[in-house]
């Protein structure tokens, strides 16, 4: 009886070793540490990059809002700017297969200056209103006139999409409805499409923002 138990234990141990070689996360065996891939968990880069110095190298979209975006009327609950009593900034980074996509300038500046808009190619989202309000990433995309979901980011489809936010260099993944991501002061918002890089850029804010 003891001999039979020993034989069964050896067989189970051999089966377990064979089954574990594939790696539960789908990462190549023997790579060690974080690797690029859709299931990878990125971290912030060790050193910070000043916002605006690396606006992205792939101009995937034309400047300004699209024909379905803001043209002067209230859209997505975002109104035309009347005063700048309340002003804050967040930063949007869109990365597709490791390549940063350049966020267009002049979003939300067609027909009027909207409470949510961009000035340049830095990816900075400007919030300018007459009083403190809560705004979301979905509202910014409405002003832009582009779709935003876990399967479609401004027309980029066909690849897995993940969302991350960083507040005071504390990076976390956002797994709920991405349109509900709140735009807050100096929040870094990352949209990662396809291959996930091992590191995401750490933002350093200019003194003027």
QUILIN-V865436 format. One record per residue. RES is the residue in one small letter. SS is DSSP state (alpha for helix, beta for strand, coil for the rest). Layout:
res:RES ss:SS
res:RES ss:SS
This chain:
res:x ss:coil
res:x ss:alpha
res:x ss:alpha
res:x ss:alpha
res:x ss:alpha
res:x ss:alpha
res:x ss:alpha
res:x ss:alpha
res:x ss:alpha
res:x ss:alpha
res:x ss:alpha
res:x ss:alpha
res:x ss:alpha
res:x ss:alpha
res:x ss:alpha
res:x ss:alpha
res:x ss:alpha
res:x ss:alpha
res:x ss:alpha
res:x ss:alpha
res:x ss:coil
res:x ss:coil
res:x ss:coil
res:x ss:coil
res:x ss:coil
res:x ss:coil
res:x ss:coil
res:x ss:coil
res:x ss:coil
res:x ss:coil
res:x ss:coil
res:x ss:coil
res:x ss:coil
res:x ss:coil
res:x ss:coil
res:x ss:coil
res:x ss:coil
res:x ss:coil
res:x ss:coil
res:x ss:coil
res:x ss:coil
res:x ss:coil
res:x ss:beta
res:x ss:beta
res:x ss:beta
res:x ss:beta
res:x ss:beta
res:x ss:beta
res:x ss:beta
res:x ss:beta
res:x ss:coil
res:x ss:coil
res:x ss:coil
res:x ss:coil
res:x ss:coil
res:x ss:coil
res:x ss:coil
res:x ss:beta
res:x ss:coil
res:x ss:coil
res:x ss:coil
res:x ss:coil
res:x ss:coil
res:x ss:coil
res:x ss:coil
res:x ss:coil
res:x ss:coil
res:x ss:coil
res:x ss:coil
res:x ss:coil
res:x ss:coil
res:x ss:coil
res:x ss:coil
res:x ss:coil
res:x ss:beta
res:x ss:coil
res:x ss:coil
res:x ss:beta
res:x ss:coil
res:x ss:beta
res:x ss:coil
res:x ss:coil
res:x ss:coil
res:x ss:coil
res:x ss:coil
res:x ss:beta
res:x ss:beta
res:x ss:beta
res:x ss:beta
res:x ss:beta
res:x ss:beta
res:x ss:beta
res:x ss:beta
res:x ss:beta
res:x ss:beta
res:x ss:beta
res:x ss:coil
res:x ss:coil
res:x ss:beta
res:x ss:beta
res:x ss:beta
res:x ss:coil
res:x ss:coil
res:x ss:coil
res:x ss:coil
res:x ss:coil
res:x ss:coil
res:x ss:coil
res:x ss:coil
res:x ss:coil
res:x ss:coil
res:x ss:coil
res:x ss:coil
res:x ss:beta
res:x ss:coil
res:x ss:beta
res:x ss:beta
res:x ss:coil
res:x ss:coil
res:x ss:coil
res:x ss:coil
res:x ss:coil
res:x ss:coil
res:x ss:beta
res:x ss:beta
res:x ss:beta
res:x ss:beta
res:x ss:beta
res:x ss:beta
res:x ss:coil
res:x ss:coil
res:x ss:coil
res:x ss:coil
res:x ss:coil
res:x ss:beta
res:x ss:beta
res:x ss:alpha
res:x ss:alpha
res:x ss:alpha
res:x ss:alpha
res:x ss:alpha
res:x ss:alpha
res:x ss:alpha
res:x ss:alpha
res:x ss:coil
res:x ss:coil
res:x ss:coil
res:x ss:beta
res:x ss:coil
res:x ss:coil
res:x ss:coil
res:x ss:beta
res:x ss:beta
res:x ss:coil
res:x ss:coil
res:x ss:beta
res:x ss:beta
res:x ss:coil
res:x ss:coil
res:x ss:coil
res:x ss:beta
res:x ss:beta
res:x ss:beta
res:x ss:beta
res:x ss:beta
res:x ss:beta
res:x ss:beta
res:x ss:coil
res:x ss:coil
res:x ss:beta
res:x ss:beta
res:x ss:beta
res:x ss:beta
res:x ss:beta
res:x ss:coil
res:x ss:coil
res:x ss:coil
res:x ss:alpha
res:x ss:alpha
res:x ss:alpha
res:x ss:coil
res:x ss:beta
res:x ss:beta
res:x ss:coil
res:x ss:coil
res:x ss:coil
res:x ss:coil
res:x ss:beta
res:x ss:beta
res:x ss:beta
res:x ss:beta
res:x ss:beta
res:x ss:beta
res:x ss:coil
res:x ss:coil
res:x ss:coil
res:x ss:coil
res:x ss:coil
res:x ss:beta
res:x ss:beta
res:x ss:beta
res:x ss:beta
res:x ss:beta
res:x ss:beta
res:x ss:coil
res:x ss:coil
res:x ss:coil
res:x ss:coil
res:x ss:coil
